[in-house]
Amino acid sequence: MNEHAIEKKTIFSGIQPSGELTLGSYLGAIKNWVALSAEYNTYFCIVDMHAITVRQNPADLRRRTTAQLAQYIACGLDPEKNTIFVQSHVPAHAELAWVLNCYTMFGELSRMTQFKDKSAKNADNINAGLFTYPALMAADILLYQTDLVPVGEDQKQHVEICRDIATRFNGVYGDVFKMPEPYIPKVGARIMSLTSPENKMSKSDKDPGGCVYLMQKPDEIMRSFKRAVTDSETSVRYDPKEKPGVSNLMQIYSCATGESFEEIEAEFSGKGYGEFKPKVGEAVVELLRPIREEAERLTADKDYLQSIYRAGAEKAGYTANKTLRKVYKKVGFVER
């Protein structure tokens, strides 16, 4: 069994505590993480250092960081089987990020889509961190000699620049970093906004009705689904190009119930959206109920959460520091 443990591939992923976790975060990422933790060596991080590229209220950031940890566990991430930690608790992330900044080209960073998007949204705060965050993201991934990075299609660019940085560094110093691959899950990878289904469901959405949150009350969830954008037809069928709103609701319903699109089409054949939308809402309420209740219970237990993130940081730090020592030696830093 021990040999098998050594052979396990490593997965790293993280979510910013810059807003409340959404149904999209759960179905698109965390639910898949739970499935992956059985067969991989997993590191799941709350990336609070990335969050401050945009101004945060300090008290809110602290609250959301521990609440996010509670929600990770409530979603099924077992701290015994996964390394769950807070990014700022492992100093190696910031230390390796600086080294990688020196191996990342200005042109590469200026082409990053997320930099362009965030600069447009935060025109009064286009800071250096916002520009160089891909070097920190590369450090997050490369510190753990990661094999696979679970990402949505829209995030592949981040893994690509990470691979470019690793290739450049390895080209100078030999095989220091393992080359990570993007891992794109088949189902639920892209849950779209309920009010503008051409956009991904996001906690930074300006329209609060477009988003459903893990900790939202059932009546608020029902209201959001009843108001969800559909189209002028009445038929429930899967066609993302012609019927993005309905297709998104079908995707959500499928994730919540396990039904295939064909089964959903048959279930709602001859029934209008007035019947379909509340059904999706009810399925989501029941899906999230146990998660919300368990997360509330865990959030109240501050000592337990502290023990989890401290143990997680210690475990993550052990692996991260091994990589960092190797990097520091390669670039010519004197050993501490």
C-alpha positions, 0 to 999 in steps of 0.5 A: 500500500505504501508503494501505491501512496508514493505513486499517487499523482499530485493535484493542486487547486485554490479559490480566493476568499474574495467573496462568498463561495457560489454554486458554480464554485461547488459544482465546477470545482469543489465537488470534483475535488472531493472525487479526486481526493480518493486517487490523488495526493491533493493540496487545496488552498485558500489563496488569500494572497491573490485576493489582495490584488483587489482591495479587501475589507480586512475583517471580511477577508479574515471571516471569509477565509475561515468560513471558506475552510468550513465550507470546503470541509462541509462539501466533503473535503476530508482534512485527513485525506487532503492537505487544506491550508491558507496560502499566506500561512506557507511563506514559501509561496511568496518566496518562490513567487519572487524568484519566478518573477525574475524568470517571467517576461513582461510581454507574457504578463501583459497578454494575460486575459485576467489582467486586462479584465481586472484592470478594466474593473479596477481602473483606480488600482492597477497595481503591480500585484495584479500584473505579476500574480501569474508568477505567484500562481506558478509558485502555488503550483510548482512548489508541490511538484504538481502533476495536474491542476483542475481548471475550467476552460477559461483558466487554461491560460494560467497553467500555460504561463506556469508551464512556460515559466517552469520550462524556462527555469528548468532550461537554465537549471535542469529538472527542478520543477515537474511540468503541470498539466491542466485537468478539465473535468467533464461535467459542471465545469462551467456553471453560468450566471442565472441572469446573463447565461453568456457569463460564468457564475461569479462571486464578482457578478454585479447582478446579485440575482445571477449568482447562487451562494452555498450559504444562501437561505432556501427562499433566496435561492428559490427567488433567484431560480424563478427569476432566471433568464430563459427564452421566448420558447417554452420547451426544455431542451439542451442547446447551449447556442440557441438556448443558453439560459435553459441549457444552464438550468439543465446543467445545474439540474443534472448536477443536482439530481444526477439525471441526464439531459435526455431524462430531463427533456423527457421529464419536462416534455410538454411542461413550461418554464414556470414548472421547470425553474422552481424544480431546479431551485428545489433541487439546488436547495436540497443539494445545498441544505446539508452543506450549509448546515454543516458549514454553519456548525463548523464555522462556530467551532473556531478551535477546530478550524484553527487546528485544521489550517495549522496542521494543513500549513505544516504539511504543505510547508514541509513539501513546499520548503523542499522545493524552495531549498532546491530552487534557492540552491540552483539560483545561487543563494547561500544556504540558511 
